[in-house]
Amino acid sequence: MNLNHYIQEKHWLGDRVSKSVENWASINASIQKARDQYDQRVLHLESLSTAYSVDDIIKEEEVDESTINSTSFYSYADQFAERYKRQQKYNSIKRHKTVIKKFQSFTGPDLLFEDISQKLLEQYQDHLSSNANKTNTVSKYMAILKSIYNSAIDDGIAPQGFSPFYKLRLKTEKVTKDKLTRTELDRLANLELSKGSWLFDTRNYFMASFYL
């Protein structure tokens, strides 16, 4: 894979370039993306249970690059969300639309599949966490984006054999739900509310479900 950069040996720190090189961060991000692509291609070839060589990995890379579709991620994501309308899963539509809108506010109005990298996704994870989103909320958002991307791979829209979500770590936390005490339930049951009001009916439905 040609990254279109020539770096003198003195500027290398292992498999990364030093800060002495102009645009070092962008170059290192490109290197990491290339490494991720090769890792994915090796896994794909191994899944075929046949012998392969370095030439096979390179050939696979060339095919992938030529089949990358420059389709807008958000155009596809909107179509993906609309699938739930046909299934009458309106809560799923709303949830997906919310996730898409938040991601779009971070990346800008348009984003091509080929521009989605592991680095970008990690930056977005950090962005969500720094804006008071709980760990489980961040993981749910990223999981939805991952499902959209994987669907695009299946549909032949996103690059085949490579997903920037492959090495992305989605963390979760165990949630402890506090239960109402007997005293709190009694107070709720005896709370005076206007008969026929929304709060009156909601309280009664809740108490009925609790005792059933």
C-alpha positions in Angstrom: 0.0 0.0 0.0 1.5 3.3 -1.1 0.8 6.1 1.4 2.4 8.7 -0.9 5.0 9.8 1.8 8.7 9.6 1.8 10.2 9.7 5.4 13.9 9.6 6.0 15.1 6.8 8.3 16.1 9.2 11.1 12.5 10.4 11.5 11.2 6.9 12.3 10.3 5.7 15.8 9.7 2.1 15.3 6.7 1.8 13.0 5.7 5.5 13.5 7.1 8.8 12.5 8.3 11.4 15.0 6.9 14.8 15.6 9.8 16.3 13.7 7.9 15.4 10.5 5.3 17.8 9.1 1.8 16.4 9.4 3.2 13.6 11.6 -0.2 12.9 13.3 -2.0 12.5 9.9 0.8 10.3 8.6 0.7 8.0 11.7 -3.1 7.8 11.4 -2.7 6.7 7.7 -0.1 4.1 8.8 -2.4 2.7 11.5 -5.3 2.5 9.1 -3.1 0.6 6.6 -2.1 -1.8 9.4 -5.7 -2.4 10.3 -6.6 -3.1 6.7 -3.9 -5.7 6.4 -4.9 -7.3 9.7 -8.4 -7.6 8.4 -7.3 -9.1 5.1 -5.1 -11.7 6.8 -8.1 -12.7 9.0 -10.3 -12.9 5.9 -7.7 -15.1 4.1 -7.3 -17.3 7.1 -11.1 -17.8 7.3 -10.9 -19.4 3.8 -8.9 -22.2 5.3 -6.5 -22.2 2.3 -2.8 -21.4 2.0 -1.9 -17.8 1.1 1.1 -15.7 0.6 2.2 -12.1 0.9 1.2 -11.6 -2.8 -2.3 -12.8 -1.9 -2.6 -10.2 0.8 -1.4 -7.4 -1.6 -3.7 -8.6 -4.3 -6.6 -8.6 -1.9 -5.7 -5.0 -0.9 -5.7 -3.9 -4.5 -9.2 -5.4 -5.2 -10.6 -3.8 -2.0 -9.3 -0.4 -3.0 -10.8 -0.6 -6.4 -14.2 -1.5 -5.1 -14.5 1.2 -2.5 -17.8 3.0 -3.1 -17.7 6.7 -2.4 -21.3 6.6 -1.1 -22.3 9.0 1.7 -22.4 7.3 5.0 -25.3 9.5 6.1 -27.4 8.8 2.9 -27.0 5.1 3.6 -27.6 5.5 7.3 -30.9 7.3 6.7 -32.0 4.5 4.4 -31.0 1.9 7.0 -33.1 3.6 9.7 -36.1 3.7 7.3 -36.1 -0.1 7.2 -37.6 -0.1 10.7 -40.6 1.9 9.4 -41.6 -1.0 7.2 -41.4 -3.2 10.3 -43.3 -0.6 12.3 -40.5 -0.4 14.8 -40.8 3.4 15.3 -38.8 3.5 18.5 -35.9 1.9 16.6 -36.2 4.6 13.9 -36.1 7.3 16.5 -33.1 5.8 18.3 -31.1 5.4 15.0 -32.0 8.9 13.8 -30.7 10.3 17.1 -27.4 8.4 16.9 -26.9 9.4 13.2 -27.6 13.1 14.0 -25.2 13.2 16.9 -22.4 11.6 14.8 -23.1 14.0 11.9 -22.8 17.0 14.3 -19.3 15.7 15.1 -18.0 14.9 11.7 -19.8 17.5 9.6 -22.7 17.3 7.2 -21.2 14.6 4.9 -18.9 11.6 5.4 -17.8 9.0 2.9 -17.4 5.3 4.0 -13.7 5.4 2.9 -13.1 8.3 5.4 -14.3 6.3 8.4 -11.3 5.1 10.3 -10.6 3.6 13.7 -9.0 6.8 14.8 -12.1 8.8 13.9 -14.3 6.4 15.8 -12.0 6.6 18.9 -12.1 10.4 18.7 -15.9 10.2 18.6 -16.0 7.9 21.6 -13.8 10.3 23.6 -16.1 13.2 22.5 -19.2 11.4 23.7 -17.6 10.5 27.0 -16.4 14.1 27.6 -19.9 15.3 27.1 -21.4 13.6 30.1 -22.6 10.4 28.3 -22.5 7.3 30.4 -20.3 4.4 29.4 -23.2 2.2 28.4 -24.8 5.0 26.4 -21.5 5.5 24.4 -21.3 1.8 23.7 -24.9 1.7 22.4 -24.3 4.6 20.1 -21.2 3.0 18.7 -22.9 -0.4 18.4 -25.6 1.2 16.2 -23.0 2.9 14.0 -21.3 -0.5 13.7 -24.5 -2.2 12.7 -25.0 0.4 9.9 -21.5 0.0 8.7 -21.7 -3.9 8.7 -24.9 -3.7 6.8 -23.3 -1.5 4.2 -20.5 -4.1 3.8 -23.2 -6.8 3.2 -24.9 -4.6 0.7 -21.6 -4.0 -1.2 -21.5 -0.3 -0.3 -18.7 -0.2 2.2 -15.2 -1.7 1.5 -15.4 -5.5 1.7 -13.2 -7.3 4.2 -12.3 -4.3 6.3 -14.2 -2.6 9.1 -12.8 0.2 11.2 -14.9 -1.1 14.1 -12.8 -4.3 14.2 -10.4 -3.3 16.9 -12.7 -0.7 18.5 -13.3 -1.5 22.2 -16.9 -1.0 23.4 -17.0 -0.9 27.1 -20.0 -1.6 29.3 -20.7 -1.0 33.0 -22.9 -3.1 35.2 -26.0 -1.1 36.2 -27.5 -1.5 39.7 -31.2 -0.5 39.7 -32.5 0.7 43.0 -35.8 -0.8 44.1 -38.5 1.2 46.0 -38.8 0.3 49.7 -42.1 -0.9 51.2 -42.5 2.5 52.9 -42.0 4.3 49.5 -44.6 2.1 47.9 -47.1 2.8 50.6 -46.5 6.5 50.3 -47.0 6.3 46.5 -50.2 4.3 46.9 -51.7 6.7 49.5 -50.7 9.9 47.6 -53.7 12.1 46.9 -54.1 12.8 43.2 -56.9 14.2 41.1 -59.1 11.3 40.0 -59.0 10.7 36.3 -55.8 12.8 35.9 -52.8 11.4 34.0 -50.8 11.1 37.2 -53.7 9.3 38.9 -54.0 6.7 36.1 -50.2 6.3 35.8 -49.8 5.6 39.5 -52.6 3.1 39.4 -51.2 1.3 36.4 -47.8 1.1 38.1 -49.2 -0.2 41.4 -51.3 -2.8 39.5 -48.3 -4.0 37.6 -46.3 -4.2 40.8 -48.9 -6.4 42.6 -49.7 -8.7 39.7 
